[in-house]
Amino acid sequence: MENKTSVKITSDTLNLQECYNFVQDAACGGIALFIGTVRNATQNKEVTLLDFSGYEPMAIKEMQKIADTALVKFAIHKIAIHHAIGELKIGDIPVIIAVSSAHRKAAFEACEFAIDTLKETVPIWKKEHFEDGEVWVNTHP
Amino acid sequence: MKIQLLFFGITTDLTGENSINFELNTDITVQDLKEVLMQKFPKLKNMHQFAIAVNEEYAEDTLTLKENDVVAIIPPVSGG
């Protein structure tokens, strides 16, 4: 059976073309893309860089579950979910989600489902670095 | 019995550990383990919550641990 999911965690720069090429198909009428980018500030405080770390084998499993669920839940053709780890600078890309479908609505919905679920379940963490310190995001020690 | 404990994200900073072998009584559930961990690493109490994964899958509090399980402490995730 043709592989309909591409799931990857890498310390290299994410490759938008690779995600596009994976999901692109003659049977599809459209491709939805979500590209996460590193923002320059959190609550008006200037961010210098983000450091992403993950529990990689489990993160891959959870990302694969999201891709498999999206294929069942939405009328989509293919889905790619790629996440970067390591130190990322402002404007760098930590995550790409690409979804192709015959009709656009399913691709938009699956793309939103995938990024929302990734942010809830996939064991990846980011530490925000500022000029005067650093903080783990989403935790309140 | 022996399990392997893995720490990630903020829990690495709070405990000073990445991976340790940990000795436990048998018939310990995930809920029991959470209490043991908070006694051994009191700084974990500073977190609102953390999840436990056993052998790379999220675990319910009622799951009973087995010898050689790989148990990960999962603080609130923040990928994407």
Backbone of each chain as ProteinMPNN parsed JSONL, in Angstrom:
{"seq_chain_A": "MENKTSVKITSDTLNLQECYNFVQDAACGGIALFIGTVRNATQNKEVTLLDFSGYEPMAIKEMQKIADTALVKFAIHKIAIHHAIGELKIGDIPVIIAVSSAHRKAAFEACEFAIDTLKETVPIWKKEHFEDGEVWVNTHP", "coords_chain_A": {"N_chain_A": [[0.846, -1.201, 0.0], [0.441, 2.238, -0.72], [2.39, 4.659, 0.948], [0.927, 6.934, 3.076], [1.567, 8.754, 4.958], [3.981, 10.996, 6.324], [6.279, 11.287, 8.756], [8.414, 13.012, 10.881], [11.241, 13.812, 12.908], [13.821, 16.081, 13.337], [17.182, 17.347, 13.624], [18.071, 18.92, 11.707], [17.517, 21.662, 9.361], [14.113, 22.201, 8.619], [12.445, 21.031, 5.675], [10.564, 22.531, 3.433], [9.883, 22.053, 0.778], [10.225, 19.306, 0.604], [8.096, 18.37, 2.188], [5.929, 19.344, 0.726], [6.364, 17.998, -1.722], [5.94, 15.382, -0.861], [3.174, 15.245, -0.224], [1.899, 16.097, -2.502], [-0.203, 15.356, -5.281], [-1.732, 14.028, -8.217], [-4.425, 13.493, -7.994], [-5.377, 15.299, -6.244], [-7.023, 18.314, -5.229], [-6.058, 20.367, -3.826], [-3.643, 21.71, -1.448], [-3.047, 22.074, 1.944], [-1.079, 24.009, 4.125], [0.594, 24.246, 7.181], [2.855, 26.288, 8.734], [4.932, 26.574, 11.328], [6.512, 29.259, 12.992], [9.319, 30.798, 14.594], [8.634, 33.205, 16.923], [9.401, 36.676, 17.693], [8.965, 37.65, 20.228], [7.573, 37.181, 23.536], [4.801, 37.919, 25.347], [5.47, 40.682, 25.181], [8.16, 40.558, 25.729], [11.443, 40.369, 24.608], [12.522, 37.694, 22.621], [15.396, 35.663, 22.29], [16.31, 33.172, 21.363], [14.914, 29.886, 20.708], [14.929, 26.765, 22.327], [14.43, 23.573, 21.415], [13.522, 20.419, 22.686], [13.041, 16.866, 22.824], [11.255, 13.804, 23.614], [12.221, 11.589, 21.771], [11.594, 8.923, 20.522], [9.004, 8.431, 21.519], [7.712, 10.782, 20.784], [7.72, 10.582, 18.008], [6.008, 8.375, 17.736], [3.612, 9.487, 18.744], [3.198, 11.543, 16.907], [2.817, 10.027, 14.636], [0.424, 8.764, 15.319], [-1.303, 10.967, 15.214], [-1.198, 11.602, 12.488], [-2.226, 9.216, 11.385], [-4.78, 9.194, 12.537], [-5.851, 11.52, 11.415], [-6.063, 10.76, 8.762], [-8.137, 8.946, 8.883], [-10.217, 10.433, 9.948], [-10.695, 12.635, 8.32], [-11.411, 13.523, 4.871], [-8.864, 13.159, 3.38], [-5.83, 12.985, 1.377], [-2.993, 12.679, 1.699], [-0.626, 13.183, 4.386], [1.866, 15.141, 5.936], [3.953, 15.476, 8.721], [6.321, 17.273, 10.172], [8.886, 17.943, 12.503], [11.217, 20.122, 14.049], [14.12, 19.888, 16.16], [16.355, 21.207, 18.687], [18.392, 24.212, 18.738], [16.661, 27.051, 17.729], [16.379, 30.008, 15.809], [14.955, 33.365, 15.669], [12.311, 33.462, 13.385], [12.995, 31.035, 12.284], [11.901, 27.653, 11.435], [10.025, 25.586, 13.347], [8.04, 23.647, 12.964], [6.273, 21.866, 10.41], [3.259, 21.245, 8.766], [1.702, 19.475, 6.287], [-0.99, 18.91, 4.131], [-2.834, 17.09, 1.772], [-5.726, 17.022, -0.346], [-8.753, 16.034, -2.092], [-10.708, 17.963, -2.05], [-10.808, 21.27, -0.713], [-11.702, 21.844, 1.956], [-11.433, 19.635, 3.685], [-8.661, 19.406, 3.842], [-7.885, 21.819, 5.073], [-9.185, 21.471, 7.563], [-8.018, 19.122, 8.56], [-5.394, 19.911, 8.792], [-5.531, 21.87, 10.786], [-6.502, 20.3, 12.9], [-4.289, 18.597, 13.206], [-2.113, 20.282, 14.024], [-3.184, 21.389, 16.355], [-3.573, 19.1, 17.95], [-0.98, 18.093, 18.07], [0.241, 20.046, 19.655], [-0.887, 19.446, 22.067], [-0.295, 16.776, 22.724], [2.193, 15.7, 21.832], [5.379, 14.75, 22.96], [7.346, 17.117, 23.14], [9.391, 19.837, 23.986], [9.792, 23.347, 24.576], [12.24, 25.739, 25.342], [12.365, 29.042, 26.162], [14.649, 31.545, 25.406], [15.841, 34.54, 26.77], [17.284, 37.885, 26.848], [17.967, 38.131, 29.506], [17.68, 35.679, 30.747], [16.002, 32.437, 30.946], [13.193, 30.333, 30.119], [11.056, 27.523, 30.599], [8.469, 26.771, 28.374], [4.958, 26.852, 28.998], [5.049, 25.853, 31.577], [4.884, 26.312, 35.105], [6.828, 26.876, 37.367]], "CA_chain_A": [[0.0, 0.0, 0.0], [1.172, 3.494, -0.79], [2.521, 5.316, 2.244], [0.179, 8.196, 3.054], [2.012, 9.648, 6.033], [5.415, 11.246, 6.484], [6.459, 11.817, 10.1], [9.859, 13.157, 11.036], [11.854, 14.756, 13.84], [15.184, 16.246, 12.852], [17.93, 18.516, 14.103], [18.379, 19.72, 10.515], [16.493, 22.632, 8.952], [12.982, 21.54, 7.961], [12.443, 21.238, 4.236], [9.19, 22.768, 2.979], [9.719, 21.391, -0.522], [10.089, 17.863, 0.857], [6.719, 18.144, 2.67], [5.059, 19.578, -0.434], [6.533, 16.906, -2.69], [5.368, 14.142, -0.332], [1.702, 15.207, -0.247], [1.407, 16.489, -3.828], [-0.712, 14.213, -6.036], [-2.607, 14.454, -9.312], [-5.832, 13.333, -7.602], [-5.716, 16.297, -5.227], [-7.402, 19.647, -5.698], [-5.419, 21.407, -3.027], [-2.729, 21.354, -0.369], [-3.004, 23.046, 3.044], [0.216, 23.988, 4.821], [0.816, 25.062, 8.37], [4.279, 26.454, 9.01], [5.184, 27.271, 12.59], [7.747, 30.05, 12.936], [9.729, 31.311, 15.901], [8.243, 34.606, 17.085], [10.492, 37.434, 18.327], [8.63, 38.138, 21.567], [6.51, 36.562, 24.318], [4.26, 38.918, 26.28], [6.26, 41.92, 25.05], [9.553, 40.373, 26.111], [12.172, 39.959, 23.409], [13.081, 36.341, 22.638], [16.633, 35.587, 21.511], [16.226, 31.905, 20.635], [14.135, 28.812, 21.326], [15.627, 25.485, 22.336], [13.448, 22.481, 21.413], [14.002, 19.074, 22.977], [11.916, 15.933, 22.774], [11.401, 12.368, 23.901], [12.044, 11.36, 20.333], [10.84, 7.742, 20.071], [7.588, 8.59, 21.858], [7.188, 11.894, 19.989], [7.446, 10.03, 16.675], [4.789, 7.551, 17.837], [2.438, 10.356, 18.904], [2.98, 12.236, 15.63], [2.257, 9.028, 13.713], [-0.992, 8.598, 15.697], [-2.039, 12.135, 14.705], [-1.306, 11.443, 11.03], [-3.145, 8.095, 11.105], [-6.138, 9.628, 12.915], [-6.3, 12.508, 10.429], [-6.433, 10.036, 7.537], [-9.434, 8.299, 9.123], [-11.215, 11.412, 10.36], [-10.948, 13.625, 7.257], [-11.274, 12.983, 3.518], [-7.596, 13.679, 2.861], [-5.061, 12.007, 0.612], [-1.71, 12.448, 2.362], [-0.28, 14.168, 5.407], [3.252, 15.165, 6.423], [4.147, 16.225, 9.97], [7.761, 17.315, 10.442], [9.212, 18.841, 13.625], [12.654, 20.301, 14.272], [14.575, 20.056, 17.536], [17.617, 21.935, 18.786], [18.263, 25.666, 18.902], [16.106, 27.758, 16.572], [16.423, 31.464, 15.93], [13.751, 34.083, 15.23], [11.978, 33.226, 11.98], [13.222, 29.634, 11.91], [10.668, 26.864, 11.335], [10.031, 24.383, 14.178], [7.083, 22.607, 12.568], [5.535, 21.978, 9.142], [2.224, 20.244, 8.509], [1.203, 19.582, 4.914], [-2.096, 17.977, 3.908], [-3.457, 17.194, 0.45], [-7.058, 16.42, -0.415], [-9.469, 16.315, -3.336], [-11.449, 19.221, -1.838], [-9.983, 22.033, 0.229], [-12.17, 21.914, 3.335], [-10.852, 18.531, 4.466], [-7.238, 19.69, 4.061], [-7.812, 22.862, 6.112], [-9.601, 20.928, 8.861], [-7.032, 18.148, 9.023], [-4.196, 20.669, 9.141], [-5.787, 22.482, 12.092], [-6.55, 19.191, 13.86], [-2.941, 18.058, 13.43], [-1.272, 21.183, 14.829], [-3.79, 21.515, 17.692], [-3.314, 17.872, 18.71], [0.478, 18.047, 18.315], [0.572, 20.929, 20.783], [-1.418, 18.863, 23.307], [0.097, 15.393, 23.054], [3.519, 15.233, 21.402], [6.345, 15.13, 23.995], [8.408, 18.036, 22.715], [9.358, 20.993, 24.892], [10.64, 24.457, 24.158], [12.739, 26.664, 26.351], [12.561, 30.373, 25.577], [15.801, 32.271, 25.925], [15.757, 35.992, 26.706], [18.572, 38.507, 27.167], [18.276, 38.048, 30.936], [17.326, 34.402, 31.367], [15.353, 31.439, 30.099], [12.035, 29.745, 30.794], [10.348, 26.452, 29.894], [7.138, 27.235, 27.998], [3.789, 26.083, 29.496], [5.205, 25.35, 32.937], [4.831, 27.418, 36.073], [7.504, 26.38, 38.558]], "C_chain_A": [[0.879, 1.248, 0.0], [1.215, 4.153, 0.586], [1.886, 6.708, 2.194], [0.592, 9.157, 4.149], [3.53, 9.797, 6.013], [5.59, 11.95, 7.83], [7.946, 11.864, 10.383], [10.203, 14.144, 12.146], [13.314, 14.86, 13.44], [15.86, 17.437, 13.518], [18.418, 19.354, 12.925], [17.273, 20.758, 10.289], [15.365, 21.891, 8.248], [12.909, 21.956, 6.502], [10.998, 21.312, 3.731], [8.908, 22.03, 1.669], [9.506, 19.884, -0.355], [8.66, 17.529, 1.307], [5.733, 18.291, 1.509], [5.131, 18.401, -1.416], [5.887, 15.612, -2.198], [3.858, 14.112, -0.515], [1.118, 15.48, -1.631], [0.965, 15.256, -4.625], [-1.717, 14.696, -7.065], [-4.086, 14.377, -8.943], [-6.304, 14.434, -6.661], [-6.038, 17.655, -5.842], [-6.754, 20.751, -4.896], [-4.525, 20.846, -1.94], [-2.809, 22.467, 0.679], [-1.688, 22.871, 3.775], [0.109, 24.803, 6.092], [2.321, 25.102, 8.61], [4.403, 27.225, 10.312], [6.493, 28.031, 12.477], [8.052, 30.619, 14.315], [9.474, 32.815, 15.964], [9.297, 35.352, 17.915], [10.182, 37.912, 19.74], [7.551, 37.276, 22.203], [6.066, 37.576, 25.347], [5.17, 40.152, 26.363], [7.709, 41.786, 25.472], [10.303, 39.784, 24.915], [12.804, 38.583, 23.58], [14.343, 36.328, 21.79], [16.705, 34.276, 20.723], [15.346, 30.939, 21.399], [14.94, 27.529, 21.23], [14.588, 24.375, 22.464], [14.134, 21.164, 21.757], [12.801, 18.143, 23.003], [12.284, 14.562, 23.291], [11.144, 11.697, 22.553], [11.263, 10.1, 19.962], [9.348, 7.853, 20.361], [6.955, 9.709, 21.025], [6.847, 11.417, 18.569], [6.162, 9.196, 16.695], [3.541, 8.431, 17.92], [2.144, 11.125, 17.613], [2.369, 11.287, 14.604], [0.781, 8.789, 14.019], [-1.836, 9.743, 15.142], [-2.253, 11.988, 13.198], [-2.309, 10.351, 10.674], [-4.587, 8.488, 11.425], [-6.69, 10.609, 11.883], [-6.766, 11.825, 9.145], [-7.809, 9.37, 7.672], [-10.542, 9.334, 9.265], [-11.615, 12.372, 9.232], [-10.712, 12.985, 5.891], [-10.023, 13.571, 2.862], [-6.819, 12.567, 2.164], [-3.76, 11.657, 1.325], [-1.469, 13.529, 3.402], [1.187, 14.015, 5.795], [3.29, 16.009, 7.694], [5.63, 16.155, 10.299], [8.028, 18.321, 11.561], [10.725, 18.913, 13.785], [12.938, 20.349, 15.768], [15.942, 20.735, 17.518], [17.345, 23.424, 18.905], [17.766, 26.307, 17.621], [16.083, 29.256, 16.846], [15.105, 32.067, 15.449], [13.531, 33.841, 13.74], [12.234, 31.812, 11.507], [11.907, 28.852, 12.028], [10.763, 25.615, 12.216], [9.102, 23.287, 13.676], [6.457, 22.929, 11.208], [4.493, 20.867, 9.109], [1.693, 20.5, 7.108], [0.146, 18.505, 4.714], [-2.639, 18.181, 2.504], [-4.808, 16.496, 0.476], [-7.695, 16.768, -1.752], [-10.155, 17.671, -3.247], [-10.867, 19.952, -0.634], [-10.397, 21.954, 1.686], [-11.515, 20.839, 4.206], [-9.38, 18.817, 4.787], [-7.06, 20.759, 5.139], [-8.112, 22.262, 7.485], [-8.568, 19.963, 9.411], [-5.754, 18.851, 9.494], [-4.36, 21.284, 10.529], [-5.834, 21.418, 13.189], [-5.143, 18.725, 14.212], [-2.097, 18.987, 14.302], [-1.853, 21.334, 16.233], [-3.457, 20.285, 18.546], [-1.837, 17.738, 19.034], [0.838, 18.873, 19.544], [0.055, 20.394, 22.112], [-0.734, 17.572, 23.695], [1.551, 15.032, 22.761], [4.591, 15.708, 22.398], [7.576, 15.846, 23.44], [8.253, 19.281, 23.581], [10.212, 22.112, 24.324], [10.987, 25.332, 25.352], [12.986, 27.979, 25.639], [13.754, 31.033, 26.242], [15.596, 33.762, 25.696], [17.147, 36.559, 26.99], [18.974, 38.223, 28.615], [17.858, 36.715, 31.558], [16.624, 33.482, 30.392], [14.191, 30.831, 30.869], [11.445, 28.628, 29.918], [8.924, 26.916, 29.611], [6.078, 26.277, 28.549], [3.946, 25.549, 30.902], [5.264, 26.544, 33.876], [5.499, 26.986, 37.367], [7.44, 27.403, 39.704]], "O_chain_A": [[1.926, 1.289, 0.646], [0.211, 4.202, 1.297], [2.261, 7.547, 1.375], [0.038, 10.25, 4.264], [4.261, 8.849, 5.725], [5.112, 13.068, 8.022], [8.661, 10.888, 10.159], [9.549, 15.174, 12.305], [13.975, 13.844, 13.228], [15.208, 18.4, 13.92], [19.092, 20.367, 13.111], [16.232, 20.728, 10.945], [15.614, 21.052, 7.382], [13.261, 23.078, 6.14], [10.308, 20.299, 3.618], [7.833, 21.46, 1.481], [8.716, 19.27, -1.072], [8.083, 16.534, 0.869], [4.828, 17.475, 1.335], [4.111, 17.884, -1.872], [5.353, 14.835, -2.99], [3.304, 13.087, -0.913], [-0.031, 15.13, -1.9], [1.662, 14.241, -4.648], [-2.461, 15.647, -6.825], [-4.907, 15.101, -9.504], [-7.485, 14.502, -6.318], [-5.427, 18.085, -6.821], [-6.876, 21.929, -5.232], [-4.626, 19.679, -1.561], [-2.66, 23.646, 0.357], [-1.235, 21.753, 4.018], [-0.407, 25.92, 6.081], [2.975, 24.061, 8.68], [4.023, 28.393, 10.388], [7.471, 27.518, 11.934], [7.145, 30.886, 15.102], [10.016, 33.589, 15.175], [9.996, 34.751, 18.731], [11.037, 38.516, 20.388], [6.712, 36.706, 21.505], [6.88, 38.046, 26.143], [5.573, 40.591, 27.44], [8.421, 42.786, 25.567], [9.849, 38.823, 24.293], [13.523, 38.33, 24.547], [14.372, 36.905, 20.703], [17.11, 34.266, 19.561], [15.063, 31.135, 22.58], [15.552, 27.234, 20.204], [13.938, 24.248, 23.502], [15.181, 20.829, 21.204], [11.668, 18.59, 23.186], [13.458, 14.205, 23.393], [10.024, 11.296, 22.236], [10.34, 10.188, 19.153], [8.521, 7.426, 19.556], [5.802, 9.6, 20.609], [5.822, 11.798, 18.004], [5.333, 9.296, 15.79], [2.539, 8.164, 17.257], [0.982, 11.336, 17.264], [1.518, 11.68, 13.807], [-0.027, 8.628, 13.104], [-2.946, 9.525, 14.658], [-3.352, 12.221, 12.695], [-3.138, 10.525, 9.78], [-5.507, 8.156, 10.676], [-7.864, 10.535, 11.519], [-7.736, 12.253, 8.52], [-8.547, 9.248, 6.694], [-11.655, 9.146, 8.774], [-12.744, 12.86, 9.2], [-9.931, 12.043, 5.756], [-10.105, 14.365, 1.925], [-7.103, 11.381, 2.333], [-3.456, 10.482, 1.533], [-2.016, 14.629, 3.326], [1.685, 12.902, 5.96], [2.735, 17.107, 7.743], [6.138, 15.095, 10.664], [7.466, 19.416, 11.568], [11.424, 17.906, 13.674], [12.1, 20.795, 16.551], [16.595, 20.826, 16.479], [16.212, 23.845, 19.142], [18.363, 26.137, 16.558], [15.806, 29.703, 17.959], [14.254, 31.372, 14.895], [14.448, 33.996, 12.934], [11.75, 31.417, 10.447], [10.94, 29.318, 12.631], [11.494, 24.683, 11.883], [9.349, 22.109, 13.937], [6.154, 24.08, 10.895], [4.794, 19.706, 9.385], [1.282, 21.615, 6.785], [0.346, 17.345, 5.073], [-2.88, 19.314, 2.088], [-5.016, 15.524, 1.203], [-7.245, 17.674, -2.454], [-10.19, 18.432, -4.214], [-10.479, 19.324, 0.351], [-9.543, 21.993, 2.571], [-11.096, 21.112, 5.331], [-8.911, 18.503, 5.881], [-6.2, 20.634, 6.01], [-7.389, 22.51, 8.45], [-8.275, 19.984, 10.607], [-5.121, 18.436, 10.465], [-3.445, 21.231, 11.35], [-5.278, 21.607, 14.27], [-4.839, 18.485, 15.381], [-1.432, 18.522, 15.228], [-1.1, 21.401, 17.204], [-3.105, 20.413, 19.719], [-1.472, 17.321, 20.134], [1.643, 18.448, 20.373], [0.501, 20.834, 23.171], [-0.599, 17.287, 24.885], [2.089, 14.126, 23.398], [4.711, 16.905, 22.659], [8.659, 15.279, 23.295], [7.141, 19.722, 23.871], [11.227, 21.865, 23.673], [10.165, 25.617, 26.224], [13.713, 28.039, 24.648], [13.861, 31.079, 27.468], [15.233, 34.2, 24.605], [18.071, 35.82, 27.328], [20.158, 38.089, 28.924], [17.699, 36.631, 32.775], [16.64, 33.703, 29.181], [14.189, 30.809, 32.099], [11.344, 28.751, 28.698], [8.243, 27.403, 30.513], [6.269, 25.061, 28.567], [3.057, 24.849, 31.388], [5.647, 27.645, 33.481], [4.817, 26.753, 38.365], [7.962, 27.147, 40.789]]}, "seq_chain_B": "MKIQLLFFGITTDLTGENSINFELNTDITVQDLKEVLMQKFPKLKNMHQFAIAVNEEYAEDTLTLKENDVVAIIPPVSGG", "coords_chain_B": {"N_chain_B": [[11.753, -4.171, 42.652], [13.27, -3.173, 39.529], [13.161, -0.149, 37.689], [13.533, 2.007, 34.794], [13.948, 5.463, 34.894], [13.052, 8.342, 33.134], [13.709, 11.766, 32.499], [12.372, 14.863, 31.383], [12.36, 18.091, 29.73], [11.359, 20.695, 31.866], [11.495, 19.105, 34.117], [13.949, 17.918, 34.119], [15.613, 20.031, 34.852], [14.562, 20.55, 37.396], [15.097, 18.242, 38.861], [17.699, 17.609, 38.347], [18.404, 15.415, 36.898], [18.701, 13.161, 34.077], [18.315, 10.495, 33.315], [17.723, 7.698, 35.268], [18.307, 4.628, 37.1], [15.848, 3.028, 39.011], [14.672, 1.872, 42.086], [11.897, -0.022, 43.073], [9.034, -1.107, 45.008], [7.103, -4.087, 44.286], [3.914, -4.303, 42.523], [3.221, -1.6, 42.241], [1.441, 1.253, 41.342], [0.972, 3.701, 38.696], [-0.03, 6.014, 39.866], [0.847, 5.629, 42.524], [3.588, 5.759, 42.059], [3.91, 8.431, 41.291], [3.559, 9.699, 43.748], [5.727, 8.671, 45.185], [7.79, 9.763, 43.671], [7.443, 12.492, 44.124], [8.105, 12.64, 46.763], [10.774, 11.875, 46.703], [11.852, 13.751, 44.951], [11.262, 16.663, 45.848], [10.94, 19.116, 44.551], [9.405, 18.632, 42.314], [6.839, 19.01, 43.121], [6.388, 21.624, 42.689], [5.369, 21.866, 40.203], [2.349, 22.208, 38.352], [1.229, 19.965, 37.25], [2.081, 16.714, 35.969], [2.52, 14.266, 33.413], [2.73, 10.685, 33.044], [4.624, 8.46, 31.146], [4.741, 5.124, 30.078], [6.926, 2.886, 28.754], [6.973, 4.364, 26.355], [4.326, 5.146, 25.924], [1.508, 7.115, 26.86], [0.382, 6.769, 30.21], [-2.295, 5.556, 32.267], [-3.309, 6.474, 35.607], [-3.929, 4.208, 37.027], [-2.494, 2.087, 36.059], [-0.393, -0.728, 36.589], [2.996, -0.987, 37.381], [5.783, -2.737, 35.854], [8.682, -4.895, 36.202], [11.656, -3.564, 34.803], [10.339, -1.691, 33.24], [10.272, 1.249, 31.2], [10.03, 4.378, 32.292], [8.737, 7.527, 31.836], [8.83, 10.907, 32.845], [6.607, 13.331, 32.077], [6.437, 16.563, 31.555], [4.14, 19.403, 31.075], [3.582, 19.681, 27.617], [5.15, 21.504, 24.922], [5.513, 21.772, 22.171], [5.616, 22.551, 18.606]], "CA_chain_B": [[12.041, -4.327, 41.221], [13.994, -2.03, 38.98], [12.659, 0.496, 36.474], [14.342, 3.138, 34.336], [13.194, 6.721, 34.922], [13.558, 9.378, 32.221], [13.225, 13.113, 32.823], [12.397, 15.745, 30.212], [11.946, 19.484, 29.88], [11.635, 21.358, 33.141], [11.77, 18.144, 35.2], [15.405, 17.724, 34.127], [16.184, 21.115, 35.658], [14.093, 20.464, 38.79], [15.658, 17.083, 39.563], [19.11, 17.458, 38.026], [18.61, 14.084, 36.324], [18.16, 12.83, 32.757], [17.923, 9.085, 33.275], [18.267, 6.947, 36.417], [17.68, 3.364, 37.478], [15.066, 3.341, 40.204], [14.219, 0.653, 42.755], [10.511, 0.128, 43.544], [8.32, -2.319, 45.421], [6.218, -4.609, 43.236], [2.516, -3.867, 42.63], [3.148, -0.142, 42.352], [0.737, 1.85, 40.203], [1.482, 5.006, 38.249], [-0.397, 6.987, 40.907], [1.79, 5.426, 43.646], [4.904, 6.237, 41.637], [3.902, 9.904, 41.344], [3.759, 10.103, 45.153], [7.115, 8.337, 45.511], [8.668, 10.732, 42.996], [7.345, 13.811, 44.758], [8.879, 12.563, 48.019], [12.21, 11.833, 46.402], [12.212, 15.016, 44.289], [10.205, 17.583, 46.312], [10.722, 20.242, 43.631], [8.352, 18.284, 41.346], [5.568, 19.54, 43.638], [6.227, 22.992, 42.183], [4.665, 21.828, 38.918], [0.914, 21.975, 38.501], [0.888, 18.597, 36.854], [2.911, 16.061, 34.964], [2.007, 12.973, 32.972], [3.7, 9.596, 33.069], [4.578, 7.53, 30.013], [5.382, 3.837, 30.343], [7.341, 2.267, 27.491], [6.681, 5.282, 25.247], [2.892, 5.414, 25.766], [0.906, 7.75, 28.03], [-0.163, 5.749, 31.106], [-3.317, 5.929, 33.243], [-2.846, 6.376, 37.001], [-4.23, 2.885, 37.593], [-1.614, 1.065, 35.481], [0.607, -1.297, 37.49], [4.313, -1.041, 36.733], [6.463, -4.029, 35.805], [10.143, -4.899, 36.16], [12.307, -3.087, 33.579], [9.593, -0.664, 32.499], [10.906, 2.554, 30.987], [8.998, 5.305, 32.765], [9.151, 8.897, 31.56], [8.063, 11.99, 33.452], [6.27, 14.2, 30.935], [5.84, 17.84, 31.954], [3.278, 19.938, 30.011], [4.359, 19.753, 26.376], [5.114, 22.846, 24.31], [6.041, 21.714, 20.808], [4.896, 23.309, 17.577]], "C_chain_B": [[12.661, -3.032, 40.701], [13.255, -1.475, 37.761], [13.674, 1.55, 36.042], [13.446, 4.377, 34.319], [13.849, 7.725, 33.996], [12.921, 10.717, 32.578], [13.353, 13.999, 31.582], [11.993, 17.162, 30.593], [12.302, 20.016, 31.254], [11.969, 20.352, 34.247], [13.257, 17.779, 35.245], [16.071, 18.781, 35.006], [15.813, 20.973, 37.137], [14.781, 19.342, 39.559], [17.164, 16.947, 39.358], [19.433, 16.123, 37.367], [18.085, 14.023, 34.887], [17.57, 11.427, 32.735], [18.545, 8.391, 34.478], [17.584, 5.593, 36.528], [17.044, 3.568, 38.84], [14.513, 2.043, 40.766], [12.828, 0.891, 43.348], [10.008, -1.186, 44.114], [7.493, -2.833, 44.24], [4.796, -4.113, 43.514], [2.372, -2.365, 42.888], [2.404, 0.39, 41.117], [1.394, 3.18, 39.827], [1.169, 6.075, 39.293], [0.56, 6.88, 42.105], [3.155, 6.014, 43.291], [4.979, 7.765, 41.711], [4.164, 10.377, 42.771], [5.191, 9.828, 45.595], [8.063, 9.39, 44.923], [8.631, 12.092, 43.686], [8.012, 13.823, 46.132], [10.366, 12.624, 47.735], [12.692, 13.148, 45.787], [11.153, 16.077, 44.649], [9.945, 18.747, 45.348], [9.672, 19.926, 42.564], [6.996, 18.798, 41.807], [5.317, 20.958, 43.137], [5.489, 23.03, 40.848], [3.188, 21.585, 39.17], [0.573, 20.523, 38.231], [2.001, 18.036, 35.992], [2.279, 14.723, 34.614], [3.127, 11.947, 33.086], [3.51, 8.776, 31.789], [5.319, 6.262, 30.412], [5.648, 3.179, 28.997], [6.799, 3.039, 26.282], [5.202, 5.47, 24.942], [2.394, 6.105, 27.031], [0.206, 6.688, 28.877], [-1.235, 6.344, 32.01], [-2.735, 5.754, 34.644], [-3.004, 4.976, 37.576], [-3.312, 1.785, 37.061], [-0.593, 0.592, 36.521], [1.93, -1.461, 36.745], [4.916, -2.433, 36.829], [7.981, -3.827, 35.818], [10.63, -4.418, 34.787], [11.462, -2.139, 32.717], [10.456, 0.591, 32.338], [9.833, 3.614, 31.232], [9.511, 6.739, 32.567], [8.225, 9.874, 32.268], [7.874, 13.052, 32.376], [5.659, 15.493, 31.474], [4.963, 18.373, 30.814], [4.078, 20.201, 28.731], [4.201, 21.141, 25.75], [5.768, 22.845, 22.929], [5.233, 22.593, 19.868], [5.423, 24.717, 17.424]], "O_chain_B": [[12.592, -1.973, 41.326], [12.784, -2.23, 36.91], [14.555, 1.937, 36.809], [12.332, 4.343, 33.797], [15.06, 7.938, 34.059], [11.739, 10.785, 32.915], [14.321, 13.895, 30.829], [11.372, 17.397, 31.63], [13.413, 19.81, 31.743], [12.651, 20.701, 35.211], [13.766, 17.375, 36.29], [16.967, 18.48, 35.795], [16.63, 21.237, 38.019], [15.023, 19.464, 40.76], [17.831, 16.244, 40.117], [20.599, 15.737, 37.283], [17.15, 14.737, 34.526], [16.479, 11.199, 32.212], [19.754, 8.479, 34.69], [16.438, 5.424, 36.111], [17.627, 4.203, 39.719], [13.96, 1.219, 40.037], [12.606, 1.884, 44.041], [10.495, -2.256, 43.748], [7.219, -2.085, 43.301], [4.507, -3.579, 44.585], [1.513, -1.929, 43.654], [2.714, 0.011, 39.988], [2.248, 3.701, 40.545], [2.0, 6.938, 39.573], [1.023, 7.891, 42.634], [3.794, 6.676, 44.109], [5.988, 8.322, 42.142], [4.901, 11.339, 42.985], [5.8, 10.641, 46.291], [9.0, 9.843, 45.579], [9.656, 12.761, 43.817], [8.434, 14.873, 46.615], [11.121, 13.317, 48.416], [13.801, 13.602, 46.067], [10.256, 16.354, 43.852], [8.847, 19.301, 45.334], [9.105, 20.843, 41.97], [6.098, 19.001, 40.989], [4.184, 21.44, 43.155], [5.037, 24.088, 40.41], [2.817, 20.849, 40.084], [-0.27, 19.932, 38.905], [2.762, 18.776, 35.367], [1.583, 14.123, 35.434], [4.303, 12.29, 33.207], [2.388, 8.446, 31.405], [6.393, 6.321, 31.01], [4.733, 2.945, 28.208], [6.254, 2.467, 25.338], [4.843, 5.898, 23.846], [2.792, 5.745, 28.139], [-0.477, 5.814, 28.344], [-1.115, 7.481, 32.466], [-1.793, 4.988, 34.845], [-2.293, 4.601, 38.508], [-3.349, 0.661, 37.562], [-0.005, 1.399, 37.239], [1.979, -1.996, 35.637], [4.615, -3.203, 37.741], [8.491, -2.754, 35.496], [10.092, -4.809, 33.751], [11.839, -1.826, 31.587], [11.25, 0.942, 33.211], [8.864, 3.729, 30.482], [10.575, 7.107, 33.064], [7.007, 9.699, 32.29], [8.837, 13.597, 31.837], [4.477, 15.514, 31.816], [5.03, 17.854, 29.7], [5.118, 20.859, 28.761], [3.235, 21.853, 26.024], [6.477, 23.782, 22.56], [4.298, 23.282, 20.276], [4.919, 25.477, 16.597]]}, "name": "protein", "num_of_chains": 2, "seq": "MENKTSVKITSDTLNLQECYNFVQDAACGGIALFIGTVRNATQNKEVTLLDFSGYEPMAIKEMQKIADTALVKFAIHKIAIHHAIGELKIGDIPVIIAVSSAHRKAAFEACEFAIDTLKETVPIWKKEHFEDGEVWVNTHPMKIQLLFFGITTDLTGENSINFELNTDITVQDLKEVLMQKFPKLKNMHQFAIAVNEEYAEDTLTLKENDVVAIIPPVSGG"}
